[in-house]
Amino acid sequence: MYVIGERINGMFVDVKKAIRAKDGNVIRKLAERQVTEGASALDVNVGPTVKDSEGAMLWLVEQIREVTDIPVAIDTAKWGVMSAVVPRVKGDMILKSTKADTEIAARSAALAAEHGASLIGLTIDADGVPGNVDKRVELGAQIITIAMEGGLTMDKLFIDPIILPVNVAPKNPMHCMEAIAQLRAFADPPPYLLLGLSNVSQRCSNRELINRTYLAMAMANGLTAAIMDPLDKELMDTAITADLLLEEMIYCDSFLEAARQS
């Protein structure tokens, strides 16, 4: 499981305060802790209330780069910020994100290819989030085609079928899993299949239980990456155990410890 740590996000109070106070210690510790607990990459989002999004994004990346060189996911919906920040980021990165619009996806794929970065593609178009499986698969396949034409290999592409909260869209979790299973067949090897895991339980009771259960179910249907909280030990234990049962690792009695050490 490719884990993109979600905690360096201005939506969290501690990160918002750190950005405003330019308290790099908070950000560096969050980066180190997430990597220690198994993050493969770190999401970087300044949040909605920052006036200088470009400067704040670069500052966050600078703090992260002081303690780790793993990929950073430049998480912004503003093309101006994305196009300004990406050329100035050192090391591996992921562009988060594009959608299934020919012009927008091609522009994003070109930027990613130019800088050797990866790209997250959302199965969303001008009509919004699809309400069925077939449309999700169609949009995902469209992004795969555009990315390949733009020079991205499948190990540089993530397709996100967009999970919605189960309390407002009860059919959505099943739709996402079915779309993931089908999208695996559109390229060989397939791209990463990704979800923003915590969205499934947004404003629900028993959030941790819902997240853990859905992660295991989605992995059984082909999920290979998730934006999630690596500081949630039980959630990470679920990911490791699902990998074990899907034959992604060899069993030993201390498989949890072995996975963490590797």
C-alpha positions as a printed Julia matrix, in Angstrom:
262×3 Matrix{Float64}:
   0.0     0.0     0.0
   1.33    3.39   -1.03
   0.44    5.7     1.87
   0.26    9.45    1.33
   0.28   11.02    4.79
  -2.57   13.51    5.15
  -1.55   15.48    8.25
   0.34   18.45    6.78
  -2.83   20.25    5.82
  -3.98   23.72    6.82
  -7.41   22.3     7.62
  -5.86   20.88   10.8
  -5.67   23.44   13.61
  -2.05   22.71   14.55
  -0.87   23.09   10.95
  -2.91   26.27   10.41
  -1.34   27.82   13.5
   2.14   26.7    12.42
   1.72   28.29    8.98
   0.55   31.58   10.48
   3.37   31.64   13.06
   5.98   30.17   10.68
   6.66   27.51   13.32
   8.7    25.05   11.31
   9.23   22.75   14.28
   5.58   21.64   14.17
   5.78   20.82   10.46
   9.12   19.02   10.7
   7.88   16.85   13.57
   4.69   15.96   11.68
   6.76   15.01    8.64
   9.16   12.86   10.68
   6.38   11.1    12.58
   4.45   10.25    9.43
   7.53    8.85    7.72
   8.44    6.83   10.82
   4.96    5.3    10.86
   5.13    4.22    7.22
   4.16    7.1     4.91
   5.42    6.68    1.34
   4.74   10.35    0.51
   3.39   13.44    2.28
   0.41   15.5     1.21
   1.07   19.26    1.47
  -1.97   21.55    1.57
  -1.94   25.11    2.93
  -5.68   25.16    3.59
  -8.33   27.64    2.39
  -7.55   30.67    4.56
  -3.94   31.47    3.6
  -3.51   34.65    1.55
  -0.11   33.8     0.07
  -0.76   30.19   -0.98
   2.37   29.98   -3.12
   4.69   31.24   -0.39
   3.05   29.07    2.28
   3.31   25.97    0.09
   6.99   26.53   -0.59
   7.62   27.15    3.11
   5.9    23.87    4.06
   7.92   21.93    1.5
  11.11   23.58    2.75
  10.39   22.4     6.31
   9.65   18.87    5.1
  12.83   18.73    3.03
  14.89   19.46    6.14
  13.91   16.06    7.57
  12.99   13.77    4.65
  13.39   13.39    0.9
  10.27   11.27    0.25
   7.82   12.58   -2.39
   5.6    15.53   -1.52
   2.1    15.85   -2.97
   1.54   19.47   -3.99
  -2.13   19.72   -3.08
  -3.83   22.77   -4.57
  -6.8    23.44   -6.83
  -5.2    26.7    -8.05
  -3.33   26.22  -11.33
  -1.38   29.42  -10.78
  -0.05   28.11   -7.49
   0.7    24.66   -8.92
   2.56   25.94  -11.96
   4.58   28.38   -9.85
   5.48   25.98   -7.06
   6.34   22.78   -8.95
   9.46   24.14  -10.75
  10.84   25.3    -7.39
  10.36   22.06   -5.43
  13.41   19.87   -4.94
  13.09   16.11   -5.1
  10.23   13.8    -6.02
   6.7    15.13   -6.05
   3.1    14.36   -6.93
   0.73   16.87   -8.52
  -2.62   16.76   -6.74
  -4.65   16.91   -8.83
  -6.29   17.08  -12.25
  -9.73   16.1   -13.51
 -11.14   14.43  -16.61
 -11.16   17.5   -18.83
  -9.02   17.09  -21.96
  -7.35   20.49  -21.78
  -6.86   20.53  -18.0
  -5.59   16.94  -17.81
  -3.19   17.43  -20.74
  -1.81   20.61  -19.15
  -1.29   18.84  -15.82
   0.27   15.77  -17.43
   2.7    17.99  -19.36
   3.77   19.79  -16.18
   4.25   16.48  -14.36
   6.24   14.96  -17.22
   8.43   18.06  -17.56
   9.49   17.84  -13.91
   9.58   14.05  -13.53
   6.61   14.17  -11.16
   3.62   11.92  -10.62
   0.02   12.99  -11.17
  -3.28   12.29   -9.42
  -6.32   12.23  -11.71
  -9.82   12.58  -10.29
 -12.79   10.94  -12.0
 -14.72   14.18  -12.15
 -15.74   16.37  -15.09
 -17.83   19.46  -15.73
 -20.9    17.6   -14.49
 -19.29   16.85  -11.11
 -18.72   13.56   -9.32
 -20.34   10.67  -11.24
 -23.29    8.94   -9.66
 -22.54    5.53  -11.13
 -19.7     3.11  -11.77
 -19.65    3.28  -15.57
 -19.04    7.04  -15.67
 -16.23    6.77  -13.13
 -14.55    4.1   -15.23
 -15.02    6.15  -18.4
 -13.44    9.24  -16.85
 -10.61    7.24  -15.31
  -9.85    5.63  -18.66
  -9.86    9.09  -20.27
  -7.26   10.35  -17.8
  -5.1     7.26  -18.33
  -5.12    7.86  -22.09
  -4.27   11.56  -21.77
  -1.49   10.82  -19.28
   0.08    8.21  -21.55
  -0.11   10.54  -24.54
   1.56   13.2   -22.38
   4.52   10.98  -21.62
   3.61    9.69  -18.15
   4.2     6.03  -17.36
   1.69    4.21  -15.2
   4.01    4.2   -12.18
   3.66    8.01  -12.28
  -0.14    8.08  -12.37
  -2.77    7.78   -9.63
  -6.47    7.47  -10.46
  -8.89    8.55   -7.73
 -12.56    7.54   -8.19
 -13.55    9.98   -5.41
 -14.98    8.51   -2.24
 -17.85   10.45   -0.64
 -19.14   10.23    2.95
 -21.21    7.1     3.49
 -23.78    9.05    5.53
 -24.74   11.17    2.51
 -23.93    8.84   -0.41
 -24.5     5.25    0.77
 -23.97    3.71   -2.68
 -20.71    5.55   -3.26
 -18.34    3.21   -1.35
 -19.45    0.23   -3.46
 -19.28    2.3    -6.65
 -15.69    3.26   -5.9
 -14.63   -0.31   -5.25
 -16.27   -1.54   -8.46
 -14.63    1.26  -10.44
 -11.22    0.43   -8.95
 -11.59   -3.23   -9.91
 -12.47   -2.3   -13.51
  -9.83    0.42  -13.93
  -7.05   -2.04  -13.13
  -7.66   -3.59  -16.56
  -7.11   -0.43  -18.61
  -3.31   -0.54  -18.58
  -0.64   -3.16  -17.96
   0.81   -2.44  -15.52
  -2.09   -0.41  -14.13
  -1.76    3.03  -12.54
  -2.05    3.38   -8.79
  -5.68    3.28   -7.68
  -6.11    5.88   -4.96
  -8.69    7.12   -2.46
  -8.8     9.96    0.05
  -9.74    7.47    2.72
 -10.98    9.73    5.52
 -13.67   11.2     3.24
 -15.71    8.0     3.56
 -16.34    8.7     7.25
 -16.59   12.49    7.22
 -19.06   13.69    9.88
 -19.86   10.09   10.85
 -19.7     8.42   14.23
 -17.13    5.63   14.61
 -14.88    7.26   12.01
 -11.84    5.14   12.79
 -13.79    1.89   12.47
 -15.34    2.94    9.16
 -11.95    3.98    7.78
 -10.25    0.74    8.8
 -13.01   -1.48    7.46
 -13.32    0.33    4.17
  -9.56    0.35    3.63
  -9.42   -3.44    3.86
 -12.44   -3.84    1.57
 -11.05   -1.43   -1.02
  -7.63   -3.1    -0.99
  -9.32   -6.43   -1.7
 -10.84   -4.78   -4.79
  -7.53   -3.42   -6.05
  -6.84   -0.21   -4.12
  -3.08    0.34   -4.1
  -2.73    3.83   -2.62
  -4.52    6.01   -0.08
  -4.31    9.49    1.33
  -4.7     8.67    5.01
  -3.37    9.19    8.52
  -0.26    7.07    9.12
  -0.29    8.19   12.77
  -3.39    6.02   13.29
  -1.63    2.8    14.32
  -4.67    0.55   13.98
  -5.33    1.91   10.49
  -1.75    1.17    9.49
  -2.0    -2.28   11.05
  -5.07   -2.88    8.87
  -3.16   -1.86    5.74
  -0.23   -4.12    6.59
  -2.5    -7.06    7.38
  -4.47   -6.59    4.17
  -1.18   -6.6     2.23
  -0.28   -9.86    3.97
  -3.59  -11.51    3.07
  -3.29  -10.28   -0.53
   0.13  -12.0    -0.78
   2.03   -8.72   -0.99
   4.3    -9.96    1.81
   5.31  -13.29    3.33
   3.82  -14.32    6.66
   5.79  -14.46    9.87
   4.47  -14.14   13.43
   6.0   -10.68   13.7
   4.72   -9.47   10.32
   3.57   -6.1    11.68
   7.0    -5.31   13.09
   8.72   -6.69   10.0
   6.64   -4.5     7.71
   7.42   -1.39    9.74
  11.14   -2.13    9.8
  11.19   -2.54    6.02
